[in-house]
Amino acid sequence: MGYLSRFKYVIVIIGGIVVVTVVGENSMLQRYRYSREIAALEDEIEEQETEFTQDSLRLVELERDPNAIRKIARERYFMKANDEDIFVLSDEIAQEEQDEAAK
């Protein structure tokens, strides 16, 4: 009993440090996890804001320029006018040929 009473302050301080760093919702480990989650969410917010800005610009372009709808239809949906020909270039065929040559 004399041994514990001699180091009671040291034991309490070490116990307190362990509780603060490891245990509980406000522990240092939990704060680190929260800071990583906040950083990931901030990155996601930045990506969403960039996408929103691009979509807003595209919407303004669609409202102002009647040829923009034609451009989007041609690029995304491979639509064409009656007097046009469409050539679809794909990297997949070249990649398949390289894979076969490597075998």
Protein Blocks (a to p, Z undefined) as FASTA:
>chain_A
ZZmmmmmmmmmmmmmmmmmmmgojkbmklmmmmmmmmmmmmmmmmmmmmmmmmmmmmmmm
mmmmmklmmmmmmmmnopacfkbccddddfklmmmmmmmmmZZ
